[in-house]
């Protein structure tokens, strides 16, 4: 037995690449332990963590643990690798193996963390899907895959930059060249980028949804589609206008569909033969009619004698309908107009129309020819 122990000690004291076999054995044991811990953590995830997460109401924790399971398991192996590197005490001459091993360790840790972040983007996407599903706009549905791909590309880019840095290369020159290249790309894709930012503004501000009646500058119609690059509007002439999102994002958008009710605003002109008492009664009857009309909003009603017009006495009728539907609004306006006509007819009032009275001066009976000549001159000059 003693001979066996002595033989083992002599074997372990032997060196390879300047490192004793005993250190190789210790490093191997550390790696073995880390692999055992990896297997144990895998078992813990499937037997304990996942069942507990499944019992909660939220599904985000389930997706979170699935995203980090593999990176967490391999992180234990990397920790064991780092411990093994320290145990080996790798030589630095003639080649600095320790520095190279540590650099490789950092690269692997970077990839492991990037792997976890890459998987967690799926969790963010799930959260955003629940948010965009509650909106009426289709723009965020088109934008969501772009956001997911952009974040994952950013994670990969950061991992690549950190890997280059960990390998001992300077990234300042690379970042400078990327800045110049990015500037060139930005200038070449200026319109595309402006449309992207316009889409983001529409998504955040939500000035309109599909189906809204909007008016922006010379554009007016129904929004049919809100895309990632442009918005399609169907005009009332049944033509379709495709507007870049950067253009419509910089316009003042009048969303007519969002008004709570529609306005009735017109003037009724009655003839100058109308007596003051008739005018007072007409105004009172029109107010009373609007006050009981089922289609008229009762919060704001104006009926007033406002002006002595050139050919009429003007009554302002100003109110709002309860509905915003165009057809129902026209029906309500028609019924109000007809009832006003009934009121005026019952009171014996006439609706005035533009007219002109001519007064002839002189003695037309004594000199009829002169009277007709003067009439013709007045008509030519009027």
VEXBADREN-203538 format. One record per residue (C-alpha): residue number from 1; residue in one letter; y, z, x. Coordinates in Angstrom, 3 decimals, decimal comma. Layout:
BEGIN
num / residu / py / pz / px
NUM / a / Y / Z / X
...
END
This chain:
BEGIN
num / residu / py / pz / px
1 / x / 0,000 / 0,000 / 0,000
2 / x / 2,327 / 0,907 / 2,802
3 / x / 1,493 / -2,327 / 4,496
4 / x / 2,357 / -4,228 / 1,310
5 / x / 5,693 / -2,435 / 1,000
6 / x / 6,465 / -3,110 / 4,625
7 / x / 5,524 / -6,741 / 4,216
8 / x / 7,804 / -7,047 / 1,163
9 / x / 10,681 / -5,378 / 2,984
10 / x / 10,281 / -7,741 / 5,901
11 / x / 10,209 / -10,702 / 3,559
12 / x / 13,305 / -9,514 / 1,665
13 / x / 15,172 / -8,995 / 4,898
14 / x / 14,731 / -12,604 / 5,827
15 / x / 17,754 / -14,810 / 5,251
16 / x / 18,404 / -18,236 / 3,868
17 / x / 21,818 / -19,867 / 4,373
18 / x / 22,928 / -16,546 / 5,760
19 / x / 21,956 / -14,650 / 2,609
20 / x / 19,073 / -12,195 / 2,508
21 / x / 16,235 / -12,838 / 0,120
22 / x / 16,874 / -9,402 / -1,398
23 / x / 20,273 / -10,579 / -2,583
24 / x / 18,692 / -13,724 / -3,991
25 / x / 16,227 / -11,522 / -5,869
26 / x / 18,988 / -9,265 / -7,215
27 / x / 21,040 / -12,268 / -8,315
28 / x / 17,972 / -13,745 / -9,995
29 / x / 17,369 / -10,473 / -11,865
30 / x / 20,990 / -10,428 / -13,072
31 / x / 20,659 / -13,988 / -14,343
32 / x / 17,392 / -13,094 / -16,027
33 / x / 19,033 / -10,110 / -17,732
34 / x / 21,891 / -12,305 / -18,914
35 / x / 19,420 / -14,787 / -20,414
36 / x / 17,611 / -11,919 / -22,147
37 / x / 20,959 / -10,676 / -23,504
38 / x / 21,702 / -14,219 / -24,713
39 / x / 18,430 / -14,281 / -26,609
40 / x / 19,112 / -10,813 / -27,993
41 / x / 22,573 / -11,806 / -29,200
42 / x / 21,089 / -14,885 / -30,852
43 / x / 18,610 / -12,660 / -32,668
44 / x / 21,437 / -10,280 / -33,631
45 / x / 23,453 / -13,100 / -35,143
46 / x / 20,606 / -14,345 / -37,326
47 / x / 19,174 / -10,980 / -38,325
48 / x / 22,279 / -8,812 / -38,694
49 / x / 25,656 / -10,567 / -38,478
50 / x / 24,947 / -13,622 / -40,655
51 / x / 23,287 / -11,597 / -43,476
52 / x / 26,215 / -9,143 / -43,507
53 / x / 28,736 / -11,982 / -43,609
54 / x / 26,822 / -13,622 / -46,454
55 / x / 27,309 / -10,494 / -48,585
56 / x / 31,105 / -10,755 / -48,496
57 / x / 33,062 / -12,766 / -51,076
58 / x / 34,872 / -14,808 / -48,462
59 / x / 33,082 / -17,701 / -46,754
60 / x / 35,515 / -17,751 / -43,853
61 / x / 33,651 / -15,013 / -41,954
62 / x / 30,393 / -16,987 / -42,239
63 / x / 32,042 / -20,062 / -40,752
64 / x / 33,788 / -17,971 / -38,077
65 / x / 30,541 / -16,440 / -36,789
66 / x / 28,789 / -19,826 / -36,840
67 / x / 31,641 / -21,295 / -34,808
68 / x / 31,526 / -18,651 / -32,067
69 / x / 27,746 / -18,017 / -31,921
70 / x / 26,800 / -20,527 / -29,247
71 / x / 29,932 / -20,005 / -27,075
72 / x / 29,440 / -16,217 / -27,268
73 / x / 25,809 / -16,517 / -26,190
74 / x / 26,639 / -18,716 / -23,219
75 / x / 29,540 / -16,447 / -22,283
76 / x / 26,963 / -13,742 / -21,525
77 / x / 25,171 / -16,164 / -19,224
78 / x / 28,454 / -16,988 / -17,482
79 / x / 29,207 / -13,307 / -16,999
80 / x / 25,765 / -12,899 / -15,457
81 / x / 26,475 / -15,918 / -13,250
82 / x / 29,716 / -14,340 / -12,043
83 / x / 27,887 / -11,098 / -11,253
84 / x / 25,204 / -13,036 / -9,393
85 / x / 27,866 / -14,835 / -7,308
86 / x / 29,331 / -11,482 / -6,274
87 / x / 25,887 / -10,134 / -5,424
88 / x / 25,030 / -13,117 / -3,255
89 / x / 28,221 / -12,822 / -1,200
90 / x / 28,262 / -16,522 / -0,497
91 / x / 29,460 / -17,494 / 2,974
92 / x / 32,897 / -18,924 / 3,592
93 / x / 31,992 / -20,609 / 6,868
94 / x / 31,518 / -23,448 / 7,690
95 / x / 31,904 / -24,302 / 3,984
96 / x / 33,605 / -21,919 / 1,557
97 / x / 30,756 / -21,702 / -0,943
98 / x / 32,199 / -18,623 / -2,623
99 / x / 35,457 / -20,365 / -3,480
100 / x / 33,573 / -23,373 / -4,824
101 / x / 31,263 / -21,180 / -6,908
102 / x / 34,175 / -19,239 / -8,397
103 / x / 36,003 / -22,490 / -9,173
104 / x / 32,890 / -23,789 / -10,933
105 / x / 32,634 / -20,502 / -12,830
106 / x / 36,225 / -20,855 / -14,033
107 / x / 35,566 / -24,423 / -15,154
108 / x / 32,517 / -23,326 / -17,134
109 / x / 34,469 / -20,459 / -18,747
110 / x / 37,224 / -22,904 / -19,662
111 / x / 34,712 / -25,230 / -21,298
112 / x / 33,124 / -22,312 / -23,144
113 / x / 36,430 / -21,086 / -24,553
114 / x / 37,434 / -24,655 / -25,439
115 / x / 34,080 / -25,049 / -27,188
116 / x / 34,800 / -21,990 / -29,333
117 / x / 38,329 / -23,156 / -30,168
118 / x / 37,029 / -26,649 / -30,951
119 / x / 34,584 / -25,155 / -33,464
120 / x / 37,231 / -22,845 / -34,957
121 / x / 39,334 / -25,886 / -35,893
122 / x / 36,717 / -26,456 / -38,588
123 / x / 37,548 / -23,004 / -39,982
124 / x / 41,244 / -23,916 / -40,050
125 / x / 40,389 / -27,166 / -41,825
126 / x / 38,412 / -25,288 / -44,472
127 / x / 41,377 / -22,993 / -45,079
128 / x / 43,750 / -25,951 / -45,366
129 / x / 41,363 / -27,764 / -47,707
130 / x / 41,574 / -24,853 / -50,119
131 / x / 45,354 / -25,023 / -49,918
132 / x / 45,743 / -28,781 / -50,392
133 / x / 43,243 / -28,843 / -53,257
134 / x / 45,789 / -26,881 / -55,308
135 / x / 48,501 / -29,510 / -54,862
136 / x / 48,995 / -32,696 / -56,883
137 / x / 50,132 / -34,810 / -53,933
138 / x / 47,594 / -36,969 / -52,090
139 / x / 49,698 / -36,976 / -48,925
140 / x / 48,295 / -33,697 / -47,644
141 / x / 44,758 / -34,988 / -48,262
142 / x / 45,493 / -37,930 / -45,953
143 / x / 47,281 / -35,660 / -43,487
144 / x / 44,488 / -33,096 / -43,174
145 / x / 42,086 / -35,250 / -41,069
146 / x / 44,993 / -36,178 / -38,813
147 / x / 45,850 / -32,500 / -38,292
148 / x / 42,210 / -31,665 / -37,511
149 / x / 41,843 / -34,478 / -34,991
150 / x / 45,218 / -33,689 / -33,405
151 / x / 44,385 / -30,010 / -32,875
152 / x / 40,975 / -30,819 / -31,419
153 / x / 42,494 / -33,435 / -29,121
154 / x / 45,047 / -30,835 / -28,010
155 / x / 42,254 / -28,342 / -27,248
156 / x / 40,410 / -30,955 / -25,173
157 / x / 43,632 / -31,867 / -23,367
158 / x / 44,337 / -28,227 / -22,468
159 / x / 40,751 / -27,752 / -21,282
160 / x / 41,025 / -30,833 / -19,060
161 / x / 44,356 / -29,667 / -17,598
162 / x / 42,996 / -26,175 / -16,876
163 / x / 39,856 / -27,666 / -15,317
164 / x / 41,911 / -29,790 / -12,960
165 / x / 43,996 / -26,742 / -12,064
166 / x / 40,880 / -24,601 / -11,460
167 / x / 39,458 / -27,256 / -9,155
168 / x / 42,473 / -26,796 / -6,908
169 / x / 44,487 / -29,868 / -7,805
170 / x / 48,179 / -29,717 / -8,685
171 / x / 48,931 / -30,737 / -12,251
172 / x / 52,730 / -30,957 / -11,843
173 / x / 52,555 / -34,618 / -10,813
174 / x / 50,132 / -35,343 / -13,632
175 / x / 52,368 / -33,652 / -16,200
176 / x / 55,381 / -35,566 / -14,868
177 / x / 53,543 / -38,877 / -15,174
178 / x / 52,333 / -37,902 / -18,636
179 / x / 55,918 / -37,066 / -19,589
180 / x / 57,132 / -40,493 / -18,500
181 / x / 54,187 / -42,180 / -20,186
182 / x / 54,721 / -40,117 / -23,319
183 / x / 58,362 / -41,129 / -23,392
184 / x / 57,394 / -44,784 / -23,156
185 / x / 54,828 / -44,389 / -25,915
186 / x / 57,327 / -42,497 / -28,076
187 / x / 59,908 / -45,255 / -27,686
188 / x / 57,326 / -47,926 / -28,489
189 / x / 56,057 / -46,012 / -31,519
190 / x / 59,434 / -44,757 / -32,697
191 / x / 59,046 / -46,084 / -36,228
192 / x / 55,512 / -44,770 / -36,522
193 / x / 56,548 / -41,320 / -35,320
194 / x / 59,535 / -41,270 / -37,675
195 / x / 57,196 / -42,118 / -40,560
196 / x / 54,890 / -39,289 / -39,518
197 / x / 57,756 / -36,792 / -39,481
198 / x / 58,983 / -38,220 / -42,775
199 / x / 55,524 / -37,615 / -44,232
200 / x / 55,623 / -34,038 / -42,964
201 / x / 59,013 / -33,490 / -44,600
202 / x / 57,725 / -34,863 / -47,916
203 / x / 54,659 / -32,646 / -47,605
204 / x / 56,680 / -29,497 / -46,886
205 / x / 59,607 / -30,073 / -49,264
206 / x / 57,566 / -31,712 / -52,059
207 / x / 60,503 / -33,557 / -53,654
208 / x / 58,100 / -35,474 / -55,902
209 / x / 54,458 / -35,913 / -56,871
210 / x / 52,421 / -38,893 / -58,002
211 / x / 53,495 / -39,814 / -61,552
212 / x / 57,080 / -38,543 / -61,198
213 / x / 60,010 / -40,663 / -62,262
214 / x / 62,368 / -40,693 / -59,286
215 / x / 65,625 / -42,330 / -58,327
216 / x / 66,606 / -42,635 / -54,661
217 / x / 69,508 / -44,877 / -53,740
218 / x / 68,829 / -48,278 / -55,318
219 / x / 65,181 / -47,351 / -55,918
220 / x / 64,033 / -46,156 / -59,327
221 / x / 60,579 / -45,972 / -60,830
222 / x / 57,314 / -44,050 / -61,057
223 / x / 55,671 / -42,742 / -57,879
224 / x / 52,204 / -44,308 / -57,711
225 / x / 51,023 / -43,255 / -54,270
226 / x / 52,251 / -41,029 / -51,450
227 / x / 50,551 / -42,203 / -48,292
228 / x / 50,674 / -41,118 / -44,684
229 / x / 53,043 / -43,940 / -43,702
230 / x / 54,754 / -45,007 / -46,918
231 / x / 55,343 / -44,217 / -50,577
232 / x / 54,637 / -46,738 / -53,354
233 / x / 56,965 / -46,777 / -56,373
234 / x / 56,355 / -48,810 / -59,538
235 / x / 59,683 / -49,995 / -60,916
236 / x / 60,395 / -50,382 / -64,620
237 / x / 60,288 / -54,129 / -64,056
238 / x / 56,590 / -53,604 / -63,169
239 / x / 57,133 / -54,521 / -59,518
240 / x / 55,857 / -52,288 / -56,730
241 / x / 58,123 / -51,135 / -53,914
242 / x / 56,626 / -49,784 / -50,679
243 / x / 59,110 / -47,477 / -48,974
244 / x / 58,550 / -46,089 / -45,441
245 / x / 58,453 / -42,313 / -45,567
246 / x / 61,160 / -41,960 / -42,913
247 / x / 63,504 / -43,907 / -45,216
248 / x / 62,795 / -41,986 / -48,399
249 / x / 62,890 / -38,662 / -46,525
250 / x / 66,537 / -39,378 / -45,605
251 / x / 67,605 / -40,305 / -49,149
252 / x / 68,856 / -38,019 / -51,883
253 / x / 65,946 / -38,064 / -54,347
254 / x / 66,742 / -37,511 / -58,021
255 / x / 63,483 / -36,372 / -59,618
256 / x / 64,090 / -37,162 / -63,262
257 / x / 60,640 / -35,944 / -64,313
258 / x / 61,477 / -32,370 / -63,318
259 / x / 64,269 / -31,853 / -65,794
260 / x / 63,310 / -29,313 / -68,474
261 / x / 64,717 / -31,447 / -71,314
262 / x / 66,619 / -34,677 / -71,971
263 / x / 70,270 / -35,029 / -72,932
264 / x / 71,788 / -36,608 / -76,035
265 / x / 75,434 / -37,468 / -75,420
266 / x / 77,421 / -39,881 / -77,557
267 / x / 80,658 / -40,168 / -79,511
268 / x / 80,916 / -40,900 / -83,228
269 / x / 84,182 / -42,579 / -84,231
270 / x / 85,393 / -42,391 / -87,838
271 / x / 88,314 / -44,292 / -89,303
272 / x / 91,911 / -43,024 / -89,404
273 / x / 91,678 / -42,781 / -93,179
274 / x / 89,636 / -39,580 / -92,639
275 / x / 91,347 / -36,437 / -93,980
276 / x / 91,424 / -33,188 / -91,934
277 / x / 89,192 / -31,387 / -94,452
278 / x / 86,679 / -34,224 / -94,296
279 / x / 86,681 / -34,045 / -90,510
280 / x / 86,091 / -30,277 / -90,552
281 / x / 83,249 / -30,660 / -93,043
282 / x / 81,642 / -33,472 / -91,055
283 / x / 81,720 / -31,406 / -87,855
284 / x / 80,254 / -28,354 / -89,632
285 / x / 77,472 / -30,407 / -91,268
286 / x / 76,515 / -32,105 / -87,993
287 / x / 76,377 / -28,721 / -86,228
288 / x / 74,242 / -27,297 / -88,996
289 / x / 71,901 / -30,283 / -88,879
290 / x / 71,435 / -29,979 / -85,117
291 / x / 70,941 / -26,217 / -85,420
292 / x / 67,878 / -26,669 / -87,630
293 / x / 66,496 / -29,831 / -86,082
294 / x / 62,974 / -29,123 / -84,669
295 / x / 63,346 / -31,541 / -81,742
296 / x / 66,702 / -30,155 / -80,492
297 / x / 66,936 / -27,354 / -77,941
298 / x / 69,066 / -24,605 / -79,482
299 / x / 70,460 / -23,151 / -76,269
300 / x / 73,328 / -25,616 / -75,915
301 / x / 74,870 / -27,696 / -78,727
302 / x / 78,393 / -29,137 / -78,814
303 / x / 79,964 / -30,924 / -81,792
304 / x / 83,748 / -31,256 / -81,553
305 / x / 86,619 / -33,482 / -82,639
306 / x / 87,818 / -34,534 / -79,194
307 / x / 90,239 / -37,447 / -79,300
308 / x / 92,534 / -39,712 / -81,253
309 / x / 91,082 / -42,980 / -80,040
310 / x / 92,728 / -46,397 / -80,104
311 / x / 90,861 / -47,326 / -83,261
312 / x / 88,962 / -44,169 / -84,296
313 / x / 88,892 / -40,397 / -84,541
314 / x / 86,211 / -39,390 / -82,020
315 / x / 83,569 / -36,683 / -82,559
316 / x / 81,568 / -35,640 / -79,478
317 / x / 77,874 / -34,924 / -80,049
318 / x / 76,258 / -33,222 / -77,039
319 / x / 72,840 / -31,567 / -77,066
320 / x / 69,375 / -31,613 / -75,464
321 / x / 65,938 / -32,441 / -76,776
322 / x / 62,979 / -30,158 / -76,222
323 / x / 60,800 / -32,990 / -74,993
324 / x / 61,155 / -34,974 / -71,791
325 / x / 58,809 / -37,770 / -72,898
326 / x / 60,794 / -40,992 / -73,179
327 / x / 59,253 / -42,137 / -76,490
328 / x / 59,607 / -38,732 / -78,149
329 / x / 63,188 / -38,492 / -76,879
330 / x / 64,095 / -41,857 / -78,432
331 / x / 62,551 / -40,809 / -81,728
332 / x / 64,555 / -37,561 / -81,709
333 / x / 67,781 / -39,395 / -80,824
334 / x / 67,148 / -41,933 / -83,576
335 / x / 66,568 / -39,221 / -86,170
336 / x / 69,750 / -37,369 / -85,129
337 / x / 71,783 / -40,593 / -85,377
338 / x / 70,390 / -41,438 / -88,818
339 / x / 71,090 / -37,951 / -90,136
340 / x / 74,677 / -38,187 / -88,851
341 / x / 75,040 / -41,464 / -90,746
342 / x / 73,726 / -39,720 / -93,895
343 / x / 76,271 / -36,929 / -93,452
344 / x / 79,182 / -39,324 / -93,036
345 / x / 78,035 / -41,413 / -95,993
346 / x / 77,763 / -38,321 / -98,192
347 / x / 81,301 / -37,298 / -97,260
348 / x / 82,621 / -40,790 / -97,902
349 / x / 83,572 / -41,385 / -94,265
350 / x / 83,324 / -44,709 / -92,498
351 / x / 82,353 / -45,312 / -88,898
352 / x / 85,216 / -47,062 / -87,156
353 / x / 84,933 / -50,167 / -85,056
354 / x / 87,427 / -51,689 / -82,597
355 / x / 90,231 / -53,388 / -84,547
356 / x / 93,896 / -54,432 / -84,188
357 / x / 96,680 / -54,517 / -86,805
358 / x / 99,473 / -57,141 / -86,648
359 / x / 102,834 / -56,373 / -88,217
360 / x / 105,092 / -59,387 / -88,942
361 / x / 108,846 / -58,858 / -88,946
362 / x / 111,430 / -61,268 / -90,327
363 / x / 111,973 / -63,114 / -93,571
364 / x / 108,819 / -65,137 / -93,801
365 / x / 109,389 / -65,768 / -97,522
366 / x / 112,762 / -67,374 / -96,870
367 / x / 111,638 / -69,333 / -93,818
368 / x / 107,840 / -69,727 / -93,965
369 / x / 107,744 / -72,183 / -91,094
370 / x / 109,580 / -69,759 / -88,829
371 / x / 107,201 / -66,967 / -89,874
372 / x / 104,111 / -69,018 / -89,037
373 / x / 105,634 / -70,071 / -85,709
374 / x / 106,346 / -66,436 / -84,804
375 / x / 102,788 / -65,447 / -85,853
376 / x / 101,310 / -68,108 / -83,607
377 / x / 103,451 / -66,928 / -80,703
378 / x / 102,410 / -63,301 / -81,273
379 / x / 98,739 / -64,288 / -81,313
380 / x / 99,100 / -66,257 / -78,077
381 / x / 100,777 / -63,351 / -76,298
382 / x / 98,432 / -60,654 / -77,646
END
